[in-house]
Amino acid sequence: MVLTGTLLFFLIFGALTIGCAAMVIISKDIVRSVVWLAATFLGVAILYVFLNSEYLFLIQILVYVGAINVLILFGIMLTKRRMVGGDACEEYEQNIIKRRRSK
Amino acid sequence: MSNLYIELTNFTEWLLGLVAALLDWTKLGFLSDFGDWLQTAPVVDFVSTLLVAVIFLITAMMFGLCFIWQERKTLGRFMDRRGTQVGFLGFFQNFADGIKVILKEHIVPKDSDHLLFELAIFAYLASTFMLFGCIPYSDNFYVIDVDLAVLLGIAIFAFGPFSILIGGWSSNNKFTLIGGMRAAAQLIALEIPLLLCIVSVAVLTGDLSFVGVVTWQEENIWLIVPLCIGALTFFIAAIGESERIPFDLPEAEAELVEGWATEYGDVRWGLQMASDYFRAYILCGLFTMLFLGGWAGPEFIWAEAWYLSKTFIVFFFFIWVRAATVRIRTDQILKLGWRRLLPLAVVNLLIAVALKVAGVF
């Protein structure tokens, strides 16, 4: 197999997409997971360009990055904050509660 | 291929030839080889594309600044005062503001998510600047003319709500969070009618590239005549998309300090504020392209001048709406988006399909 420019870029973007997809699971902070998910969707969209389907590329960005990610973010932000682990805001609140209890 | 590209390719060839001659003059073997490599076709293409992008970015930003000036002066007249007076006709107010925001200190809130805080504003600004490249000024002055140019513009617009929501959340401030949520809800609600209006244009013209749409309108009729309902819907949705006054819930000063951008200081805030106008400029440009015939017009002035004057006229109506209306409530905005604008857009799409099927155009 000859390593052409297209193949090289395909491999780079494929690896980035897989890396971002892994980070969605590894990341402890749920909002950061959504950002990684957006990066994954973008990576998939770029892979569509290598398949010569620009229309699918644009629709993937429009629907997944533009709508579905925002929907997930809304879902996260409208649910109770105590349920998710470890975002900056929550740690701050918990510290305040701890301080109050220690007094 | 546009004239802009041809001119700049010639210029780049001359420039790189000069650099190569200078490198050759040093009599060092590897530098001469580097000079030869500079003159190959891919490098020339790359450098000329870069030059086109820079020229387009600077012109578009200048017109965005002109929009701020136009808004200040016209709004002043609407309120029976003179508007800004700094420098010649108030032109220098923007530059004074720009110098002011550049000189400010960059402050990151202590408990914020630092990485996302920096990333979100970058994503927002980058998507705004990418949009400049989508809008051609005429069939001789553009960056890209792909088959799906209109869809490309809308896809880049889709980055807006996401980055705004992330920016509002990462600032760790309830005002920014509420502002971000409002912005995202509003942009999503108004994007659907906007898209449906674009679909109706695509149905009639059978094309999604700006050059194709404008050529169709030159040959037949300006689309604002058959699709007047769609033009009105697009106009209202465009005001909402650019977060201007009847729809400026995301940064309602009286309630939310400065909306989702409250925690941003320095040049990031300045560019965010300016990018509201840049987005308004892009939406005015879209309206001009889709409904007002773009650069079509009698040939006693340049095509670019026709396009820009139409854009400025559309923006005048934006300012008029701003001066005449008050801010609407959050529940009203969703009602307006889903219950009023969406049916209107569907009716408009029906008209477009009927005209196409009946063979009028």
Contacts between the chains, C-beta under 8 A, distances in Angstrom:
chain1	res1	chain2	res2	distance
A	29	B	113	7.7
A	31	B	113	7.5
A	31	B	116	7.3
A	31	B	166	7.3
A	31	B	169	5.9
A	31	B	170	7.8
A	32	B	113	7.7
A	32	B	116	7.0
A	35	B	116	6.5
A	35	B	119	7.6
A	35	B	166	6.3
A	38	B	162	6.3
A	54	B	146	7.3
A	54	B	147	7.7
A	54	B	148	6.0
A	55	B	148	6.2
A	55	B	151	7.5
A	58	B	148	5.9
A	58	B	151	4.8
A	58	B	152	6.0
A	58	B	155	4.4
A	59	B	151	7.8
A	59	B	155	7.8
A	61	B	155	4.4
A	61	B	156	8.0
A	61	B	158	6.1
A	61	B	159	7.8
A	62	B	151	7.6
A	62	B	154	6.4
A	62	B	155	4.7
A	62	B	158	5.0
A	65	B	158	6.0
A	65	B	159	6.5
A	65	B	162	6.2
A	66	B	155	7.3
A	66	B	157	7.7
A	66	B	158	2.6
A	66	B	159	7.0
A	66	B	161	6.8
A	66	B	162	6.8
A	66	B	191	7.6
A	67	B	158	7.3
A	67	B	188	6.8
A	69	B	162	5.4
A	70	B	161	5.0
A	70	B	162	5.6
A	70	B	165	6.2
A	70	B	184	5.3
A	70	B	188	6.2
A	73	B	162	7.4
A	73	B	165	5.0
A	73	B	166	7.5
A	73	B	169	7.6
A	73	B	184	7.4
A	74	B	165	7.9
A	74	B	181	7.3
A	74	B	184	7.1
A	74	B	185	7.8
A	77	B	165	7.8
A	77	B	169	6.8
A	77	B	177	7.1
A	77	B	181	6.5
A	87	B	113	7.5
A	88	B	111	5.4
A	88	B	112	6.6
A	88	B	113	5.3
A	88	B	172	5.6
A	89	B	111	7.2
A	89	B	172	5.2
A	92	B	111	5.1
A	92	B	172	7.5
